[in-house]
């Protein structure tokens, strides 16, 4: 079996959520796929296909599978488990083989524990509270995969806007401009670390 990387961006489907902070995972997984496509010299933009069987939009490039679950954030685990079963026969693997597969899973998600403009790549560690990740932990039975934590907290220590409201708000103009510069720096750093 060929080793594959699974890069999952968490978010909510639908136009009303497309520009929300909660969709940082969707946004970064698209940028990552575009970056990889240019590195392997694919001249056309990556193609995302809806796979109803796994409830996700999928872009496959070489040994990389990029996913955007279409289940809504808090039910992401079912789509990720279905994708692993589909692409790597996860449910038919030994425990050791499952652990190997999980070591090549990266889940990109928004993180209110981190300031806007920061990001962390950590194995087996996510934020204190994130319902999308809780769903994944339940469906995979573990936290032992890569967490790509994208800081979205731009409230400057002021917690006047409740978290649930804040994550569903759209990015500010300043945040939009910062997003044009930040992902290339992050991807370069993570690529070096994962080699």
Secondary structure, DSSP 8 states (H G I E B T S, - for coil): ----EEEEE----SGGGTTBGGGHHHHHHHHHHHHHHHHTT-SS----EEETTTTEEEEEETTEEEEEESS-GGGHHHHHHHHHHHHH-GGGS-HHHHHHHHTTEEEEEEEEEEETT-EEEEES---S--HHHHHHHHHHS---SEEEEEEEE-STT---S-HHHHHHSB--HHHHHHHHHHHHHHHHHHHHHH-
